[in-house]
Amino acid sequence: AASGLLDGKSCSTHWSAADELRRQYPAIEVKADCLITDEQGIYTNGGAYSFLNLILYLVEKYYDRSTAIFCSKVF
């Protein structure tokens, strides 16, 4: 956010950080209720283990659904 990469874009974050992120960076559309945002090659997620969901999302997006499902079972 501080770099300006998210200006004019949406991003997700942990619900407890959403208000502070909105306050510090008003040019960003903060979506605390979204697990993952995917906007113009920038991926954001929020929460302690939400990176696992992001990994599965990227596996499905760039490989295929069956592999993402297999990975989810391994996790």
Buried (B, 14 or more C-beta within 10 A) or exposed (E): BEEEEBEEBBBBBEEEBBEEBBEEBEEBBBBBEBBBBBEEEEBBBBBEEBEBBBBBBBBBEEEEEEEBEEBBEEE
